[in-house]
Amino acid sequence: MVAVPGSEILSAALHVVSQSLLIPVIVGLLLFMGYAIISLGGLLSEYSNRIKVEVNEIKNAIFSMSNPGNPEKITEIIEPLKIPESQKKILTEIAKTTNLTSNTREALARKLIEAEELKIAKSLEKTDIITRLGPTLGLMGTLIPMGPGLAALGAGDIQTLAQAIIVAFDTTVVGLAAGGISYVISKIRRRWYEEYLSNLEALAETILEVMKDATPTTAEAAWRSK
């Protein structure tokens, strides 16, 4: 085989770059695994404190808000609902906007819900990243030490080959484990949060519909001034 002039230099540079990535890959995998374990603990804690909202409870709240419908009544219905406090705050804020037009109130409601969606997406972002990058780093950690390992095999150095294979297997296992744990966490949390958002959107739409026909009363004026 005829060597192309300069190819040795390029191959050597490629080898240096490839081998220099091994330590960052191992550090990244350890960080991913640590974060996945911490997130798993957070998921278990969240599960124990999770607010389970029955469909009938949301349905009853919608009927109660609509008959009769006014801002003060809406706030009284929202307060005992078993929904996250952040969502109660959003619904109450929408109900208090009696000084806004319907279109403006809808714009505000849309913005508040989008902010809640963004907050949820941000909370899922890290585990989503680990789900995708964990196995990728695991594969890199497998391939990088195999080059020197195969070279050692050619030279009859079984000890170096064995060490390279151990590193390759370890990085694969850690990468897959971090990715798998993060996938489960993201999957479960996404289902919970979608349920929360669905309830929030249903209640917000009800409030917007009720507020279109709401007429401010003396009691409501006193209530808004609090």
Long-range contacts (C-beta under 8 A, 24 or more apart in sequence): 15-147, 18-144, 18-147, 19-144, 19-147, 19-148, 21-140, 21-144, 22-141, 22-144, 22-145, 22-167, 25-137, 25-140, 25-141, 25-144, 25-171, 26-141, 26-167, 26-171, 28-133, 28-137, 29-134, 29-137, 29-138, 29-141, 29-171, 29-174, 29-175, 29-178, 30-174, 32-130, 32-133, 32-134, 32-137, 32-174, 32-175, 32-178, 32-179, 32-182, 33-174, 33-177, 33-178, 35-126, 35-130, 35-178, 36-127, 36-130, 36-134, 36-177, 36-178, 36-181, 36-182, 36-185, 37-181, 39-126, 39-127, 39-181, 39-182, 39-185, 40-181, 40-185, 43-185, 43-188, 43-189, 46-189, 46-192, 50-192, 51-82, 51-83, 51-84, 52-82, 53-81, 53-82, 53-83, 53-195, 53-196, 53-199, 57-81, 57-82, 58-199, 58-202, 58-203, 61-203, 61-206, 62-202, 62-203, 62-206, 65-203, 65-206, 65-207, 65-210, 66-206, 66-209, 66-210, 69-210, 69-211, 69-213, 69-214, 70-210, 70-214, 70-215, 70-217, 70-220, 71-95, 71-96, 71-98, 71-211, 71-214, 71-216, 71-220, 71-223, 71-224, 72-217, 72-219, 72-220, 72-223, 74-207, 74-210, 75-223, 78-203, 83-196, 83-199, 83-200, 83-203, 84-196, 86-116, 86-119, 87-116, 87-196, 87-199, 87-200, 87-203, 90-116, 90-200, 90-204, 91-200, 91-203, 91-204, 91-207, 94-204, 94-207, 94-208, 94-211, 95-207, 95-211, 96-224, 97-211, 98-211, 98-214, 98-216, 98-220, 98-224, 102-208, 102-211, 102-212, 105-208, 105-211, 106-208, 109-204, 109-207, 109-208, 112-204, 113-197, 113-200, 113-201, 113-204, 116-197, 116-200, 117-197, 120-193, 120-196, 120-197, 123-189, 123-193, 124-186, 124-189, 124-190, 124-193, 127-182, 127-183, 127-185, 127-186, 127-189, 128-182, 128-186, 130-178, 130-179, 130-182, 131-179, 131-182, 131-183, 131-186, 132-179, 133-179, 134-175, 134-176, 134-177, 134-178, 134-179, 134-180, 134-182, 135-175, 135-176, 135-179, 136-175, 137-171, 137-175, 138-171, 138-172, 138-173, 138-174, 138-175, 138-176, 138-178, 138-179, 139-172, 139-175, 140-171, 141-167, 141-168, 141-170, 141-171, 141-172, 141-174, 141-175, 142-168, 142-169, 142-171, 142-172, 143-168
